[in-house]
Amino acid sequence: MTTDRPDRLLYLLQVANASFPTGAFNHSYGFETWIDAGALDDGPSFERACRDWLRYAAVPTDGAAAAHAHRLAAAGDLDGLVELDHVVGALKLSREVREASFKTGRALLGAYRDVFSADSLAPFADAVRAGRCEGHQSVVFGAAAAAQGVGESDAVLAFLHAALSNLVSVGARLIPLGQIESQRIVREAWPLLTRGTDQARATELDALGSATTGLDVASMRHERLHTRLCMS
């Protein structure tokens, strides 16, 4: 982290915190279906699934999108951001996951502009409002980080860490997991998050994509569960 600008670190700590009003804690991205079916029923099985989700979904899709959004925002390329947002939406194969992505993104965008009194993302917000794009979370996060002067690597790492932390909080409620076990899962993922950040930043725009077919199917089945605690 940049030590001569503590405001940048403070920004990340605030925006990547679960208490920042994006609603991300309400989404399991299909994990609730697996938990309901008994496929994930303890800490070890849940941890393995989380790590696979990071490797094969979060990093090469949203992590990479956050990196590209950071670069496009830094360059002032609104059309590029809009096109990137379309790509991210197209890669969300299930309706619930796609809606979760842009709903949390729009919430992040609105809260960012209100809390930090920042108009730097006004053109992108106008594009979302006009229906030119949906406003996916990874795109908004990367673009906002660039607007705040946060480095690309720090932004991607913070995004991936926040995504994992939110998912683990879902597991803690649904399996359930203890607080210490939940925190251990996040801590043990530090090396994976670090490597994932490098991988995300090295992913070309035309190489974005995920390889989690089982989770995509679970997400599609989620809306038909007999009981649901999560929105996706």
C-alpha positions, 0 to 999 in steps of 0.5 A, a space after each residue: 500500500 502507498 504509505 505517503 497517502 494514507 487517504 488511499 488506504 483509508 478509502 479502500 478500507 471503507 469501500 471494501 468493508 462489508 458495511 459499505 452499502 452495496 448489498 453484497 452480503 445478500 448474495 451467494 452466487 449459487 453457493 446457497 444451492 450447493 449448501 441446500 443440497 448438502 454438497 457443502 456442509 462443513 468448513 473444508 468443503 466450503 473452503 475448497 469451493 471458495 478457492 475454486 470460485 476464486 481461481 476459475 470465476 472471480 479472478 479471470 472475470 471480475 478481478 480482470 474487469 476491475 483491472 481493466 476498468 481502472 485503466 480505462 477510467 484513468 485514461 478517461 475512456 468512457 466508451 471503453 468502460 461502457 463496452 467493458 461493462 457489456 462484456 462483464 454482463 455477457 459473462 454472467 450466465 445466470 439471471 440472478 448472478 447478472 442481476 446481483 452484479 449490476 445491482 451491487 454495482 449501482 449501489 456502489 456507484 451511488 454510495 461512492 458519489 454520495 459518501 465521497 462527494 465525487 463527480 468523477 464517475 458522473 459520465 459513467 453514472 449518466 451512461 448507466 442511467 441512460 441505459 447504455 450499460 448496466 453498471 456492474 460492480 467490478 467495473 464500478 469498483 475499478 473505475 472508482 479506485 482509479 478516480 481516488 488515485 488508488 493503484 491498480 494492484 491495490 484496487 484489484 487485491 481489495 476487490 478480490 478480498 472483499 468478494 471472498 470475505 462476503 462469500 465467506 460471510 454467507 457460508 458462516 450464516 448458512 452452513 453455519 461456520 464459526 467466526 474463527 473458522 470463517 476468518 481462517 478461510 480468508 487468511 489461508 487464501 492470502 497467497 491465492 489472492 495475491 497470485 490472483 491479483 497478478 493473474 487478473 491484471 495480466 488477463 487480456 480483455 478478450 480472455 475474460 471468462 470463467 470455468 465454473 459450469 457447476 456453479 452456473 447451474 446451481 445459480 440457475 436452480 437457486 431461484 427455485 429453492 423451497 427456501 432462500 436466505 440469499 438473493 442469488 
